[in-house]
Amino acid sequence: MKKSLVFVTVMSLFSTACSNQQAAQLGMRSSSVNVYAQKMSSMQLCETLYYKRPSNQTRVAIGAEFNRRGLSKRWCDQQYHQLYVEKIVNGMLLRKEQAPSKPEATIQPAI
């Protein structure tokens, strides 16, 4: 029990310290994407379009959805090489910045 807990902990730390590119090299992101292009995540669109991940959808359908979302090759490269830990931290920071604040009372001029 204790050995398996240690193993799971080490593997989860290992996987968060890698990027999509490194995960693909290890074979963890090599399975075929078998959903419609509209249902794919942006990263799946990038991987099937640029990084040779197999899919049952045509490249035309994937490319059309890619363009509809306004994605770019530069964005794909940035996300593909970004570590999972960075994504988690950036997501937490964005949520903290977007937290709604209390509305301030408007001050009316004296008449």
Backbone as a printed PyTorch tensor [residue, N CA C, xyz], in Angstrom:
tensor([[[  0.8290,  -1.1930,   0.0000],
         [  0.0000,   0.0000,   0.0000],
         [  0.8650,   1.2450,   0.0000]],

        [[  1.8560,   1.2730,   0.8810],
         [  2.7030,   2.4450,   1.0120],
         [  3.5620,   2.6470,  -0.2420]],

        [[  4.0460,   1.5350,  -0.8230],
         [  4.8550,   1.6280,  -2.0380],
         [  4.0450,   2.1510,  -3.2080]],

        [[  2.8070,   1.7130,  -3.3120],
         [  1.9730,   2.1790,  -4.4250],
         [  1.6230,   3.6580,  -4.2640]],

        [[  1.4370,   4.1170,  -3.0400],
         [  1.1630,   5.5280,  -2.7970],
         [  2.3640,   6.3810,  -3.1780]],

        [[  3.5400,   5.9220,  -2.8340],
         [  4.7710,   6.6290,  -3.1910],
         [  4.9260,   6.6530,  -4.7120]],

        [[  4.6590,   5.5240,  -5.3530],
         [  4.7620,   5.4400,  -6.8060],
         [  3.7970,   6.4010,  -7.4890]],

        [[  2.5530,   6.4340,  -7.0520],
         [  1.5530,   7.3350,  -7.6290],
         [  1.9550,   8.7880,  -7.4200]],

        [[  2.4650,   9.1110,  -6.2490],
         [  2.8970,  10.4760,  -5.9580],
         [  4.0600,  10.8830,  -6.8600]],

        [[  5.0400,  10.0210,  -6.9930],
         [  6.1970,  10.3220,  -7.8300],
         [  5.7800,  10.4700,  -9.2910]],

        [[  4.9310,   9.5890,  -9.7670],
         [  4.4860,   9.6610, -11.1650],
         [  3.6540,  10.9050, -11.4300]],

        [[  2.8290,  11.3170, -10.4740],
         [  2.0420,  12.5360, -10.6850],
         [  2.9430,  13.7590, -10.7020]],

        [[  3.9500,  13.7870,  -9.8500],
         [  4.9140,  14.8920,  -9.8840],
         [  5.7060,  14.8830, -11.1790]],

        [[  6.0860,  13.6970, -11.6350],
         [  6.8120,  13.5740, -12.8880],
         [  5.9830,  14.0840, -14.0590]],

        [[  4.7130,  13.7040, -14.0960],
         [  3.8680,  14.0980, -15.2250],
         [  3.5510,  15.5910, -15.2160]],

        [[  3.5100,  16.2320, -14.0600],
         [  3.2410,  17.6650, -14.0400],
         [  4.4750,  18.4690, -14.3960]],

        [[  5.6440,  17.8420, -14.3580],
         [  6.8790,  18.5420, -14.6940],
         [  7.2700,  18.3150, -16.1460]],

        [[  6.3250,  17.9180, -16.9930],
         [  6.6360,  17.7470, -18.4000],
         [  5.6360,  18.5410, -19.2380]],

        [[  5.9190,  18.6530, -20.5170],
         [  5.0620,  19.3970, -21.4290],
         [  4.3000,  18.4210, -22.3160]],

        [[  3.4160,  18.9400, -23.1660],
         [  2.7010,  18.0930, -24.1140],
         [  3.6770,  17.4000, -25.0500]],

        [[  4.7170,  18.1180, -25.4360],
         [  5.7180,  17.5470, -26.3250],
         [  6.4130,  16.3560, -25.6650]],

        [[  6.8240,  16.5190, -24.4300],
         [  7.4990,  15.4380, -23.7210],
         [  6.5500,  14.2700, -23.4730]],

        [[  5.2990,  14.5740, -23.1680],
         [  4.3120,  13.5020, -22.9680],
         [  4.0980,  12.7320, -24.2680]],

        [[  4.0790,  13.4410, -25.4010],
         [  3.9220,  12.7770, -26.6940],
         [  5.1310,  11.9000, -26.9980]],

        [[  6.3250,  12.3590, -26.6520],
         [  7.5290,  11.5710, -26.8770],
         [  7.5270,  10.2970, -26.0280]],

        [[  6.9100,  10.3650, -24.8580],
         [  6.8110,   9.1930, -23.9970],
         [  5.6660,   8.2690, -24.4090]],

        [[  4.8450,   8.7090, -25.3840],
         [  3.7420,   7.9010, -25.8680],
         [  2.4530,   8.1000, -25.1120]],

        [[  2.4100,   9.0960, -24.2310],
         [  1.1990,   9.3140, -23.4280],
         [  0.1270,  10.0970, -24.1890]],

        [[  0.4720,  10.7400, -25.2980],
         [ -0.5020,  11.4890, -26.0850],
         [ -0.4850,  11.0180, -27.5360]],

        [[ -0.3460,   9.7240, -27.7330],
         [ -0.2110,   9.2060, -29.0900],
         [ -1.4710,   8.5110, -29.5940]],

        [[ -2.4940,   8.4200, -28.7730],
         [ -3.7100,   7.7470, -29.2090],
         [ -4.4430,   8.6040, -30.2340]],

        [[ -5.2510,   7.9560, -31.0200],
         [ -6.0180,   8.6440, -32.0530],
         [ -7.1390,   9.4750, -31.4290]],

        [[ -7.3930,  10.6530, -32.0010],
         [ -8.4860,  11.5100, -31.5380],
         [ -9.7050,  11.1530, -32.3760]],

        [[-10.7160,  10.5750, -31.7580],
         [-11.8710,  10.0530, -32.4820],
         [-13.1550,  10.8010, -32.1330]],

        [[-13.0980,  12.1170, -32.1550],
         [-14.2940,  12.9390, -31.9580],
         [-14.3570,  13.9580, -33.0890]],

        [[-15.5250,  14.5500, -33.2590],
         [-15.6600,  15.5960, -34.2770],
         [-14.7470,  16.7670, -33.9420]],

        [[-14.3280,  17.4710, -34.9570],
         [-13.3990,  18.5920, -34.7710],
         [-13.9840,  19.6510, -33.8370]],

        [[-15.2930,  19.8460, -33.8670],
         [-15.9340,  20.8430, -32.9950],
         [-15.8350,  20.4580, -31.5310]],

        [[-15.6820,  19.1880, -31.2430],
         [-15.6050,  18.7010, -29.8620],
         [-14.1680,  18.5770, -29.3540]],

        [[-13.1790,  18.7490, -30.2380],
         [-11.7750,  18.6240, -29.8400],
         [-11.3520,  19.8370, -29.0280]],

        [[-10.4230,  19.6050, -28.1200],
         [ -9.8220,  20.7320, -27.4150],
         [ -8.8930,  21.4520, -28.3910]],

        [[ -8.5250,  22.6580, -28.0590],
         [ -7.6310,  23.4140, -28.9260],
         [ -6.2910,  22.6990, -29.0790]],

        [[ -5.8100,  22.0870, -28.0100],
         [ -4.5410,  21.3750, -28.0840],
         [ -4.6580,  20.1480, -28.9790]],

        [[ -5.7900,  19.4560, -28.9500],
         [ -5.9840,  18.3080, -29.8330],
         [ -6.0020,  18.7550, -31.2960]],

        [[ -6.6200,  19.9010, -31.5660],
         [ -6.6030,  20.4370, -32.9270],
         [ -5.1700,  20.6880, -33.3740]],

        [[ -4.3880,  21.3070, -32.5130],
         [ -2.9840,  21.5930, -32.8410],
         [ -2.2050,  20.3050, -33.0820]],

        [[ -2.3940,  19.3380, -32.1990],
         [ -1.6380,  18.0880, -32.3130],
         [ -1.9820,  17.3340, -33.5900]],

        [[ -3.2470,  17.3210, -33.9780],
         [ -3.6240,  16.6080, -35.1940],
         [ -3.2110,  17.3750, -36.4410]],

        [[ -3.2060,  18.6920, -36.3640],
         [ -2.8740,  19.5080, -37.5310],
         [ -1.3750,  19.6350, -37.7360]],

        [[ -0.6200,  19.8530, -36.6730],
         [  0.8040,  20.1520, -36.8050],
         [  1.7400,  19.0750, -36.2890]],

        [[  1.3290,  18.2920, -35.3090],
         [  2.2630,  17.3800, -34.6520],
         [  1.9690,  15.9150, -34.9230]],

        [[  1.2480,  15.6260, -35.9930],
         [  1.0400,  14.2660, -36.5060],
         [  0.3360,  13.3170, -35.5500]],

        [[ -0.5940,  13.8330, -34.7560],
         [ -1.4000,  12.9290, -33.9320],
         [ -2.5250,  12.3950, -34.8190]],

        [[ -2.7570,  11.1020, -34.8130],
         [ -3.7810,  10.5340, -35.6940],
         [ -5.2000,  10.9300, -35.2760]],

        [[ -6.0810,  11.0110, -36.2830],
         [ -7.4870,  11.3370, -36.0380],
         [ -8.3340,  10.7050, -37.1290]],

        [[ -9.5990,  10.4690, -36.8370],
         [-10.5050,   9.9540, -37.8530],
         [-11.1910,  11.0850, -38.6150]],

        [[-10.8980,  12.3260, -38.2770],
         [-11.4660,  13.4900, -38.9620],
         [-10.5270,  13.9410, -40.0790]],

        [[-11.1010,  14.5620, -41.1040],
         [-10.2710,  15.0400, -42.2120],
         [ -9.4990,  16.2820, -41.7810]],

        [[ -8.3850,  16.5280, -42.4490],
         [ -7.5810,  17.7150, -42.1520],
         [ -8.3590,  18.9940, -42.5020]],

        [[ -9.2640,  18.8930, -43.4630],
         [-10.0830,  20.0560, -43.8330],
         [-11.0000,  20.4370, -42.6640]],

        [[-11.6510,  19.4480, -42.0540],
         [-12.5460,  19.7140, -40.9250],
         [-11.7580,  20.2630, -39.7390]],

        [[-10.6020,  19.6880, -39.4920],
         [ -9.7610,  20.1430, -38.3780],
         [ -9.2600,  21.5510, -38.6510]],

        [[ -8.8270,  21.8180, -39.8810],
         [ -8.3410,  23.1480, -40.2460],
         [ -9.4300,  24.1980, -40.1760]],

        [[-10.6510,  23.8350, -40.5790],
         [-11.7660,  24.7860, -40.5180],
         [-12.0780,  25.1610, -39.0720]],

        [[-12.0850,  24.1820, -38.1820],
         [-12.3440,  24.4590, -36.7620],
         [-11.1920,  25.2490, -36.1530]],

        [[ -9.9790,  24.9300, -36.5580],
         [ -8.7910,  25.6580, -36.0990],
         [ -8.9180,  27.1440, -36.4500]],

        [[ -9.2930,  27.4210, -37.6900],
         [ -9.4560,  28.8150, -38.1310],
         [-10.6510,  29.4840, -37.4670]],

        [[-11.7340,  28.7400, -37.2620],
         [-12.9160,  29.3200, -36.6240],
         [-12.6030,  29.7910, -35.2080]],

        [[-11.7550,  29.0510, -34.5050],
         [-11.3800,  29.4370, -33.1410],
         [-10.3070,  30.5270, -33.1060]],

        [[ -9.7390,  30.8500, -34.2580],
         [ -8.7290,  31.9020, -34.3060],
         [ -7.3880,  31.4810, -33.7250]],

        [[ -7.0620,  30.2080, -33.8250],
         [ -5.7900,  29.7110, -33.3070],
         [ -4.6740,  29.9880, -34.3100]],

        [[ -3.4370,  29.9050, -33.8500],
         [ -2.3000,  30.1280, -34.7350],
         [ -1.2060,  29.1130, -34.4290]],

        [[ -0.2810,  28.9670, -35.3620],
         [  0.8450,  28.0540, -35.1760],
         [  1.7000,  28.5040, -33.9980]],

        [[  1.8690,  29.8010, -33.8300],
         [  2.6510,  30.3270, -32.7100],
         [  2.0140,  29.9380, -31.3810]],

        [[  0.6760,  30.0560, -31.2780],
         [ -0.0250,  29.6760, -30.0490],
         [  0.1600,  28.1800, -29.7980]],

        [[  0.0390,  27.3810, -30.8490],
         [  0.2070,  25.9320, -30.7080],
         [  1.5960,  25.5910, -30.1970]],

        [[  2.6200,  26.2100, -30.7810],
         [  3.9900,  25.9350, -30.3400],
         [  4.1870,  26.3220, -28.8820]],

        [[  3.6260,  27.4690, -28.5060],
         [  3.7610,  27.9330, -27.1190],
         [  3.0900,  26.9450, -26.1580]],

        [[  1.8900,  26.5280, -26.4600],
         [  1.1610,  25.6010, -25.5950],
         [  1.7950,  24.2080, -25.6020]],

        [[  2.3260,  23.7990, -26.7400],
         [  2.9150,  22.4680, -26.8760],
         [  4.1780,  22.3310, -26.0300]],

        [[  4.9120,  23.4170, -25.8560],
         [  6.1620,  23.3710, -25.1080],
         [  6.0140,  23.8530, -23.6650]],

        [[  4.8180,  24.3110, -23.2920],
         [  4.6020,  24.7950, -21.9310],
         [  4.4230,  23.6190, -20.9740]],

        [[  5.0600,  23.7170, -19.8170],
         [  4.9580,  22.6560, -18.8200],
         [  3.5610,  22.6290, -18.2120]],

        [[  3.1020,  21.4470, -17.7940],
         [  1.7890,  21.3220, -17.1670],
         [  1.7140,  22.1500, -15.8850]],

        [[  2.8200,  22.2190, -15.1530],
         [  2.8490,  23.0070, -13.9180],
         [  2.5790,  24.4820, -14.2340]],

        [[  3.1910,  24.9770, -15.3210],
         [  2.9580,  26.3680, -15.7180],
         [  1.4910,  26.6020, -16.0550]],

        [[  0.8750,  25.6520, -16.7350],
         [ -0.5360,  25.7960, -17.0940],
         [ -1.4190,  25.8760, -15.8490]],

        [[ -1.1080,  25.0550, -14.8660],
         [ -1.8900,  25.0570, -13.6230],
         [ -1.7350,  26.3820, -12.9040]],

        [[ -0.4850,  26.8580, -12.7920],
         [ -0.2320,  28.1300, -12.1030],
         [ -0.8710,  29.2840, -12.8540]],

        [[ -0.7370,  29.3110, -14.1740],
         [ -1.3520,  30.3850, -14.9670],
         [ -2.8740,  30.3640, -14.8280]],

        [[ -3.4660,  29.1770, -14.8030],
         [ -4.9170,  29.0660, -14.6190],
         [ -5.3590,  29.5980, -13.2710]],

        [[ -4.5840,  29.3160, -12.2340],
         [ -4.9200,  29.8230, -10.8900],
         [ -4.7990,  31.3450, -10.8440]],

        [[ -3.7600,  31.8750, -11.4640],
         [ -3.5720,  33.3240, -11.4680],
         [ -4.6850,  34.0300, -12.2360]],

        [[ -5.1050,  33.4500, -13.3560],
         [ -6.1850,  34.0580, -14.1320],
         [ -7.4950,  34.0580, -13.3520]],

        [[ -7.7760,  32.9570, -12.6510],
         [ -9.0040,  32.9000, -11.8570],
         [ -8.9820,  33.9340, -10.7420]],

        [[ -7.8150,  34.1160, -10.1400],
         [ -7.6910,  35.0780,  -9.0560],
         [ -7.8920,  36.5030,  -9.5800]],

        [[ -7.3460,  36.8040, -10.7640],
         [ -7.4980,  38.1380, -11.3540],
         [ -8.9340,  38.3910, -11.7900]],

        [[ -9.6260,  37.3610, -12.2400],
         [-10.9790,  37.5190, -12.7480],
         [-12.0430,  37.4260, -11.6670]],

        [[-11.6350,  37.2640, -10.4340],
         [-12.6090,  37.1580,  -9.3500],
         [-13.4150,  38.4590,  -9.2690]],

        [[-14.7270,  38.3300,  -9.1850],
         [-15.5410,  39.5380,  -9.1280],
         [-15.3100,  40.3080,  -7.8310]],

        [[-15.2450,  41.6000,  -7.9840],
         [-15.0670,  42.4330,  -6.7980],
         [-16.4120,  43.0650,  -6.4410]],

        [[-16.4850,  43.5870,  -5.2350],
         [-17.7120,  44.2420,  -4.8140],
         [-17.8960,  45.5210,  -5.6270]],

        [[-19.1040,  45.7700,  -6.0740],
         [-19.3220,  47.0140,  -6.8170],
         [-19.1680,  48.2150,  -5.8750]],

        [[-18.4950,  49.2130,  -6.4040],
         [-18.2910,  50.4090,  -5.6040],
         [-19.4880,  51.3530,  -5.7700]],

        [[-19.7980,  52.0380,  -4.7070],
         [-20.9030,  52.9930,  -4.7520],
         [-20.4900,  54.1980,  -5.5780]],

        [[-21.3950,  54.6400,  -6.4240],
         [-21.0860,  55.8230,  -7.2230],
         [-21.3700,  57.0770,  -6.4070]],

        [[-20.5130,  58.0210,  -6.5230],
         [-20.6590,  59.2630,  -5.7740],
         [-21.3580,  60.2880,  -6.6700]],

        [[-22.4490,  60.7890,  -6.1720],
         [-23.2210,  61.7770,  -6.9070],
         [-22.7760,  63.1750,  -6.5280]],

        [[-22.7380,  64.0830,  -7.4930],
         [-22.3360,  65.4530,  -7.1430],
         [-23.4170,  66.1380,  -6.2920]],

        [[-22.9470,  67.0040,  -5.4010],
         [-23.8730,  67.7500,  -4.5400],
         [-24.5400,  68.8470,  -5.3620]],

        [[-25.8280,  69.0650,  -5.1000],
         [-26.5560,  70.0960,  -5.8540],
         [-26.7210,  71.3360,  -5.0000]]])
